[in-house]
Amino acid sequence: MTTNTTHAVRTRGRRTAAGSIAALAVSALLLGGCAATPESGPDELVLVAGVRQGSPAIPTALVTQALSRLGDDGDHLAVVSSDGVPRIVFDLVLRDVPPNLGDREDYLEDLAALVGQAIDGAAATTPETDTNEAIALAGSVFSVGPGTKRIVVLDSMLTTAGAFSMLGGGLYADPTDRVAALQDGNALPDLSGITVQVPRLGVVVDPQPPLTEDARSSLESQWGAYFTAANAESVEFGGASLTATPQSAKTLPTVTPVPIERPEPVTAACRGTLPDASIGFRGDEAVFLDDGAATATIATVVSAISGCTGEIIVEGSTSSVGGQDGNVDLSTRRGRAVADRIAAALGVPAETIRVIGYGAEWPCRVPDRDGSGALVESAAAANRTVVVSRGVAPGTCA
């Protein structure tokens, strides 16, 4: 079992509110060890606190709601910071919880006050934010054995450092490739048996620009694939309509704003290349994350080929992740989804547009595995593309 700080919070008329987190360490030495665990197991909660640039202040009501299931001897609570180098700032096993209602309420009020102090202490101390590492650290805090285990991430989830950074086009990269790269690099935590809640996904403050619906959909798709691959018991996202309040801390280390606009397609005479990041498909599907945004992007390519003559050809390709048979089917279906938009824009029958799905055997692909066989995410992103041309032979590379 993880070694936890143990502390008896005050009861009515018996003790004043514990004033500092430092007092917790002293009581740990006096009480020693971990609280007894009921046969059914304790309730365990880890809060990942994003007290940093670009992520909003954490509302007290949200913390109170997260704490609502705790209240018995042996229950376990921790707080992890979410910055460039995440750290555990609070780790407590509940002890001597009063049985009578009045004293119990005082005890839990003191607990909430201590957590408020802990969240203040979770203010970023290093630049950027590595949310993947913070979640991995949170997962390591839980005890081994029965009981309910929850991680509540109080952050926008726009991570800017580490293996799951959203910079450099990461926000719009294919979720399947992103997860595969994490797995190949042994950077994906095991969250088996852990419930995850992300109540403020995509809720941001300056200097991070507000997310569009398309950007938020992509962010949720990324993290949804992440938590699924990490074997989380379940994941719940919120925050779509929440307002944001700036952090109270006056000075926080720099966090690079994540670009929220999709990369533009590359167009030339009679040809256009649509990287997956510029269109936005759901992971392993031929469904657009944002139908309107995808249609507008495809319109750029339609403009590039509208003055050309000859057969319209749409070629789809994928990275090397997944089996080739499935990749051929996926790239064909994604190509057809793009072709349907082109047909509608040009007013031509969809069946007159030839669709070719190459899977991972596109003639213009780049190697997307390194010498050890691990996925190179940037190369994989270059291979996940749809090429639209008119009057150009298929398989022609720019």
C-alpha positions as CSV (number, residue, x, y, z in Angstrom):
1,M,0.0,0.0,0.0
2,T,1.2,3.5,-0.7
3,T,2.5,5.2,2.4
4,N,0.0,8.0,3.2
5,T,0.0,10.9,5.6
6,T,-2.6,10.1,8.2
7,H,-4.4,12.8,10.2
8,A,-7.3,13.2,12.7
9,V,-9.1,16.4,11.6
10,R,-10.8,18.2,14.5
11,T,-14.2,17.3,16.0
12,R,-16.6,19.7,17.5
13,G,-15.3,21.3,20.7
14,R,-12.2,19.1,20.7
15,R,-9.8,20.7,18.2
16,T,-9.3,23.8,16.2
17,A,-9.0,23.6,12.4
18,A,-5.7,22.2,11.3
19,G,-3.8,25.1,10.0
20,S,-1.2,23.8,7.6
21,I,-0.3,20.9,5.5
22,A,3.0,20.6,7.4
23,A,1.0,19.5,10.5
24,L,-0.1,16.4,8.5
25,A,3.5,15.1,8.3
26,V,3.9,15.5,12.1
27,S,0.7,13.6,12.8
28,A,1.9,10.9,10.4
29,L,5.0,10.3,12.5
30,L,2.8,10.1,15.7
31,L,0.1,7.9,14.3
32,G,2.2,5.9,11.8
33,G,1.1,3.4,9.1
34,C,-2.1,3.3,7.1
35,A,-5.6,3.2,8.4
36,A,-7.4,-0.1,8.5
37,T,-9.1,-1.0,5.2
38,P,-12.7,-2.2,5.4
39,E,-13.4,-5.5,3.7
40,S,-15.2,-3.6,0.9
41,G,-12.3,-1.3,0.5
42,P,-12.0,2.4,1.0
43,D,-13.1,5.2,-1.2
44,E,-10.0,6.7,-2.8
45,L,-9.8,10.0,-4.6
46,V,-6.9,11.8,-6.3
47,L,-7.5,15.4,-7.5
48,V,-5.2,16.5,-10.3
49,A,-5.1,20.3,-9.9
50,G,-4.2,22.6,-12.8
51,V,-3.3,25.8,-11.0
52,R,-1.4,27.2,-14.0
53,Q,-1.4,29.6,-16.8
54,G,-4.2,29.1,-19.4
55,S,-6.3,26.8,-17.1
56,P,-9.1,28.5,-15.0
57,A,-9.3,28.8,-11.3
58,I,-10.8,25.7,-9.5
59,P,-14.2,26.4,-8.0
60,T,-14.7,25.5,-4.4
61,A,-18.1,23.9,-5.3
62,L,-16.3,21.5,-7.7
63,V,-13.9,20.4,-5.0
64,T,-16.7,19.9,-2.5
65,Q,-18.6,17.8,-5.0
66,A,-15.5,15.6,-5.6
67,L,-15.1,15.1,-1.9
68,S,-18.7,14.2,-1.3
69,R,-18.1,10.4,-1.3
70,L,-15.4,10.5,1.4
71,G,-16.1,10.3,5.1
72,D,-15.1,7.0,6.6
73,D,-12.0,5.8,8.3
74,G,-9.6,4.5,5.8
75,D,-10.8,6.7,2.9
76,H,-7.9,8.1,1.0
77,L,-7.4,11.5,-0.6
78,A,-4.5,13.0,-2.5
79,V,-3.7,16.1,-4.6
80,V,-1.3,16.1,-7.6
81,S,-0.1,19.3,-9.3
82,S,-0.4,19.5,-13.1
83,D,2.6,21.5,-14.4
84,G,5.8,20.7,-16.2
85,V,7.0,18.4,-13.5
86,P,4.0,17.1,-11.6
87,R,4.3,16.3,-7.9
88,I,2.2,15.0,-5.0
89,V,1.3,18.0,-2.8
90,F,-1.1,16.2,-0.4
91,D,-1.7,12.6,0.6
92,L,-4.1,11.8,3.5
93,V,-5.8,8.7,4.9
94,L,-8.8,9.6,7.0
95,R,-8.6,8.6,10.7
96,D,-10.9,8.9,13.7
97,V,-13.9,10.1,11.7
98,P,-16.5,11.1,14.4
99,P,-19.7,8.9,14.4
100,N,-22.1,11.7,15.4
101,L,-23.5,14.0,12.8
102,G,-22.4,17.3,14.2
103,D,-18.8,16.4,14.8
104,R,-18.7,14.6,11.5
105,E,-19.7,17.8,9.7
106,D,-17.0,19.7,11.4
107,Y,-14.5,17.0,10.5
108,L,-15.4,17.1,6.8
109,E,-15.4,20.9,6.8
110,D,-11.8,20.8,8.1
111,L,-11.0,18.3,5.5
112,A,-12.3,20.6,2.7
113,A,-10.3,23.4,4.2
114,L,-7.1,21.3,4.1
115,V,-7.8,20.4,0.5
116,G,-8.2,24.0,-0.4
117,Q,-4.8,24.7,1.1
118,A,-3.4,21.8,-0.8
119,I,-4.8,23.1,-4.1
120,D,-3.2,26.5,-3.4
121,G,0.0,24.6,-2.8
122,A,-0.4,22.9,-6.2
123,A,0.3,26.1,-8.0
124,A,2.7,25.5,-10.9
125,T,6.4,25.8,-10.1
126,T,7.8,24.8,-13.5
127,P,6.9,26.0,-17.1
128,E,4.4,24.1,-19.3
129,T,2.2,21.3,-18.2
130,D,2.5,17.5,-18.6
131,T,-1.0,16.2,-18.0
132,N,-0.1,12.7,-19.0
133,E,2.6,12.5,-16.3
134,A,0.3,14.1,-13.7
135,I,-2.3,11.4,-14.4
136,A,0.3,8.7,-14.3
137,L,1.5,10.0,-10.9
138,A,-2.2,10.2,-9.7
139,G,-2.7,6.5,-10.7
140,S,0.4,5.5,-8.7
141,V,-1.0,6.9,-5.4
142,F,-3.9,4.4,-5.0
143,S,-3.6,1.5,-2.6
144,V,-3.6,-2.1,-3.9
145,G,-6.8,-3.9,-3.1
146,P,-10.6,-3.4,-3.2
147,G,-12.3,-0.1,-3.0
148,T,-13.5,2.6,-5.3
149,K,-10.8,4.6,-7.0
150,R,-11.4,8.0,-8.7
151,I,-9.2,10.6,-10.5
152,V,-10.8,14.0,-10.9
153,V,-8.8,16.2,-13.3
154,L,-9.4,19.8,-12.5
155,D,-7.7,21.3,-15.6
156,S,-8.4,22.2,-19.2
157,M,-6.4,19.2,-20.3
158,L,-4.5,21.2,-22.9
159,T,-1.1,19.6,-22.1
160,T,2.0,21.3,-23.6
161,A,4.9,19.1,-22.5
162,G,5.8,15.4,-22.5
163,A,4.6,12.5,-24.7
164,F,1.0,13.8,-25.1
165,S,1.7,17.4,-25.8
166,M,-0.9,19.2,-27.9
167,L,1.7,21.6,-29.4
168,G,3.1,21.0,-32.9
169,G,-0.2,19.9,-34.3
170,G,-0.8,17.4,-31.5
171,L,-4.3,18.7,-30.8
172,Y,-5.4,17.6,-34.2
173,A,-3.3,14.4,-34.6
174,D,-5.1,11.1,-35.1
175,P,-6.0,9.7,-31.6
176,T,-5.1,6.1,-32.7
177,D,-1.6,7.2,-33.6
178,R,-1.2,9.3,-30.5
179,V,-2.1,6.4,-28.2
180,A,0.1,3.9,-30.2
181,A,3.1,6.3,-29.8
182,L,2.5,6.4,-26.1
183,Q,2.3,2.7,-25.8
184,D,5.4,2.2,-27.9
185,G,7.3,4.6,-25.6
186,N,5.9,3.0,-22.4
187,A,4.4,6.4,-21.6
188,L,0.8,5.3,-21.2
189,P,-0.3,4.7,-17.5
190,D,-2.4,1.7,-16.4
191,L,-5.7,3.1,-15.0
192,S,-7.4,-0.3,-14.6
193,G,-10.2,-0.1,-12.1
194,I,-10.0,3.7,-11.9
195,T,-12.9,6.0,-12.7
196,V,-11.9,9.3,-14.3
197,Q,-13.8,12.6,-14.3
198,V,-12.8,15.6,-16.3
199,P,-15.4,18.3,-15.4
200,R,-13.7,21.3,-17.0
201,L,-12.3,19.9,-20.3
202,G,-11.4,22.7,-22.7
203,V,-12.3,25.5,-20.3
204,V,-9.5,28.0,-20.6
205,V,-8.4,31.5,-19.6
206,D,-5.8,33.9,-21.1
207,P,-3.3,33.6,-22.6
208,Q,-4.8,30.4,-24.0
209,P,-7.3,31.3,-26.8
210,P,-10.8,29.9,-26.3
211,L,-11.5,26.6,-28.0
212,T,-13.8,26.3,-31.0
213,E,-16.3,23.5,-31.0
214,D,-14.1,21.7,-33.5
215,A,-11.1,22.1,-31.2
216,R,-13.0,20.9,-28.2
217,S,-14.3,17.8,-30.1
218,S,-10.7,17.0,-31.1
219,L,-9.5,17.4,-27.5
220,E,-12.2,15.1,-26.2
221,S,-11.5,12.6,-28.9
222,Q,-7.8,12.6,-28.0
223,W,-8.4,12.1,-24.3
224,G,-11.2,9.6,-24.8
225,A,-8.8,7.4,-26.8
226,Y,-6.2,7.9,-24.2
227,F,-8.3,6.8,-21.2
228,T,-9.8,3.8,-23.2
229,A,-6.3,2.6,-24.0
230,A,-5.2,3.1,-20.4
231,N,-8.1,0.7,-19.3
232,A,-9.9,3.3,-17.2
233,E,-13.1,1.9,-15.7
234,S,-15.0,4.8,-17.2
235,V,-14.4,8.5,-18.2
236,E,-16.8,11.4,-17.9
237,F,-16.1,14.8,-19.6
238,G,-17.8,18.1,-18.8
239,G,-17.2,21.7,-19.3
240,A,-18.8,22.4,-22.6
241,S,-20.8,25.4,-21.4
242,L,-18.9,26.4,-18.3
243,T,-17.5,29.9,-17.7
244,A,-13.9,30.4,-16.7
245,T,-12.4,32.5,-13.9
246,P,-8.7,33.5,-14.0
247,Q,-6.3,32.1,-11.5
248,S,-5.9,34.1,-8.3
249,A,-2.1,33.6,-8.3
250,K,-0.5,36.7,-9.8
251,T,2.6,35.0,-11.2
252,L,2.7,31.5,-12.7
253,P,5.3,29.9,-14.9
254,T,4.9,30.2,-18.7
255,V,2.6,27.8,-20.5
256,T,2.7,28.0,-24.3
257,P,-0.8,28.5,-25.8
258,V,-2.0,25.6,-27.9
259,P,-3.0,26.7,-31.4
260,I,-6.7,26.1,-31.9
261,E,-6.9,26.4,-35.7
262,R,-6.5,23.3,-37.9
263,P,-3.6,23.3,-40.3
264,E,-4.5,24.3,-43.8
265,P,-4.5,21.8,-46.7
266,V,-1.7,22.0,-49.2
267,T,-2.9,22.9,-52.7
268,A,-1.3,23.2,-56.1
269,A,-2.6,23.3,-59.6
270,C,-5.1,20.5,-60.0
271,R,-4.1,18.8,-56.7
272,G,-4.8,19.2,-53.0
273,T,-3.4,17.3,-50.0
274,L,-5.6,17.0,-46.9
275,P,-3.7,15.7,-43.9
276,D,-6.0,14.1,-41.4
277,A,-5.2,17.0,-39.0
278,S,-6.8,19.4,-41.4
279,I,-10.0,17.4,-41.9
280,G,-10.6,15.9,-38.5
281,F,-11.9,12.3,-38.5
282,R,-12.9,10.4,-35.4
283,G,-10.4,7.8,-34.4
284,D,-10.6,4.7,-36.6
285,E,-13.8,6.1,-38.3
286,A,-14.7,7.9,-41.5
287,V,-16.9,10.4,-39.6
288,F,-15.9,14.0,-39.3
289,L,-15.4,15.5,-35.9
290,D,-17.0,18.7,-37.0
291,D,-19.0,18.4,-40.2
292,G,-19.1,22.1,-41.0
293,A,-15.4,22.7,-40.4
294,A,-14.5,19.6,-42.6
295,T,-16.7,20.8,-45.4
296,A,-15.1,24.3,-45.3
297,T,-11.6,22.7,-45.4
298,I,-12.5,20.5,-48.4
299,A,-13.9,23.5,-50.2
300,T,-10.3,24.8,-50.4
301,V,-9.3,21.8,-52.4
302,V,-12.4,22.0,-54.5
303,S,-11.3,25.5,-55.5
304,A,-7.8,24.2,-56.4
305,I,-9.2,21.6,-58.9
306,S,-12.3,23.4,-60.2
307,G,-10.5,24.9,-63.2
308,C,-8.9,21.6,-64.2
309,T,-10.1,18.9,-66.5
310,G,-10.0,15.1,-66.4
311,E,-11.0,12.5,-63.9
312,I,-11.3,13.5,-60.3
313,I,-9.4,11.0,-58.0
314,V,-9.5,10.8,-54.3
315,E,-6.7,8.8,-52.7
316,G,-6.7,7.8,-49.0
317,S,-3.9,6.5,-46.8
318,T,-3.2,5.7,-43.2
319,S,-0.3,5.2,-40.8
320,S,1.1,1.8,-40.2
321,V,-0.9,1.4,-37.0
322,G,-3.5,-1.5,-37.3
323,G,-3.8,-4.3,-39.8
324,Q,-3.4,-3.5,-43.5
325,D,-6.8,-5.0,-44.4
326,G,-8.5,-2.7,-41.9
327,N,-6.4,0.2,-43.0
328,V,-7.4,-0.2,-46.7
329,D,-11.0,-0.2,-45.7
330,L,-10.6,2.8,-43.4
331,S,-8.7,4.8,-46.0
332,T,-11.3,4.0,-48.7
333,R,-14.2,5.0,-46.5
334,R,-12.5,8.3,-45.5
335,G,-11.7,9.0,-49.1
336,R,-15.3,8.4,-50.0
337,A,-16.5,10.8,-47.2
338,V,-14.3,13.5,-48.8
339,A,-15.4,12.5,-52.3
340,D,-19.1,13.0,-51.3
341,R,-18.4,16.5,-50.2
342,I,-16.5,17.3,-53.4
343,A,-19.3,15.9,-55.5
344,A,-21.8,18.1,-53.7
345,A,-19.7,21.2,-54.1
346,L,-19.1,20.6,-57.8
347,G,-22.6,19.4,-58.6
348,V,-21.4,16.1,-60.1
349,P,-22.5,12.5,-59.3
350,A,-20.5,11.0,-56.5
351,E,-20.0,7.8,-58.5
352,T,-18.0,9.8,-61.1
353,I,-15.2,10.4,-58.6
354,R,-12.7,7.5,-58.3
355,V,-11.7,6.6,-54.7
356,I,-8.6,4.6,-54.0
357,G,-7.7,3.4,-50.5
358,Y,-4.1,2.5,-50.0
359,G,-4.1,1.8,-46.3
360,A,-0.5,2.0,-45.1
361,E,0.9,1.2,-48.6
362,W,0.5,4.6,-50.2
363,P,3.2,5.1,-52.8
364,C,4.1,8.5,-51.3
365,R,4.3,7.4,-47.7
366,V,7.3,8.0,-45.4
367,P,8.6,5.5,-43.0
368,D,6.8,5.9,-39.7
369,R,8.6,3.4,-37.5
370,D,12.1,3.9,-36.0
371,G,14.8,1.3,-35.8
372,S,13.2,-0.3,-32.7
373,G,9.8,-0.5,-34.4
374,A,8.3,2.3,-32.3
375,L,5.8,4.6,-34.0
376,V,7.2,8.0,-35.1
377,E,4.1,10.2,-34.5
378,S,5.1,13.0,-36.9
379,A,5.7,10.6,-39.7
380,A,2.5,8.7,-38.9
381,A,0.6,12.0,-39.2
382,A,2.2,12.7,-42.6
383,N,0.9,9.3,-43.8
384,R,-2.7,9.8,-42.6
385,T,-3.9,11.9,-45.5
386,V,-6.4,12.3,-48.4
387,V,-5.1,13.5,-51.8
388,V,-7.6,15.0,-54.2
389,S,-6.5,15.6,-57.9
390,R,-8.1,16.1,-61.3
391,G,-6.3,15.1,-64.4
392,V,-3.3,13.7,-62.5
393,A,-2.3,10.1,-62.5
394,P,-3.0,8.2,-59.2
395,G,0.0,7.6,-57.0
396,T,1.7,10.8,-58.2
397,C,3.8,12.3,-55.4
398,A,4.2,16.1,-55.1
